[in-house]
Amino acid sequence: KLTIGAKAGETGKIFGSVNSIQLAEALRKQGFEVDRRRITFETEPKVVGEYVANLNLHKEVKVQVPFEVVAE
């Protein structure tokens, strides 16, 4: 599971949101090159917690990647 750090307030609300660019960078650090335009989210990550991203790698190949957003 990937972990993405984001600036968050005391209530866990993220300043802004985690986007596909940040997730693509986290995947790159793990050794996977994925175009950020092929990443979508089931629910927009706006608070600290666990989420699932959908990677549309090919017309017939779709992968779900769990990730966690943590406060920095």
N, C-alpha and C positions, 0 to 999 in steps of 0.2 A: 504494500500500500504506500502511496506517495504522501508526503507531508509538505504542505505549502504554508509558509509563514506570511502573516499579513498584520498590518497595524490595526489594532482593535481597541475599543473602549472597555471600560470596566464591566459592562453588561455583555460583552462578547460580540457586539455589533462591529463589523469591519468598516473602516473608513474607505468607502468605495465598494469594490467587490473584486473577487478573484476572477481573472479572465483567462481566455484560451492561451494567451501569450505566456502567462506565468505557468500554466500547466504544461505547455509545450517545452518550456525551459526545464521544468522538473523532469520531464520524460527524457530530454536530451542528456541530463546529468546521469540518468540511469542507463544510457546507451541506446535510446530509441529516438530516431528522427521522425517526428510527426508534424505535418504542416498544421499550423494553428487553425486554418480555415476548415479543417476536417474534424475539429473538436466542438462538441456541443454539450450542454449541461442539462440534466433532467430537471434540476431546480437551481436557480442562480445562487451561487455561494455568497451570501451577504452577512452571515454570522459564523462564528467559530463552530466547527462541527465536522461531521462526515458527509461526504457527497459522492455521487457517481457521475463520471464523464463518459460520453459516448464518442468513440473514435470511429469515423467512417473511413476506413483504410482503402476500401474498394467497393464497387457497386454491390458485391455480394459478401463482403467481409466487414463486419461491424464488431467492435470490441467494447466492453464496458470496463472502465478502470476506476476502482474505488480510490478516493483520496481524502485526506483530512486537512482542514484548515485550522492552523493554530495561531495564537496571538504571539507576536514578536515582542 
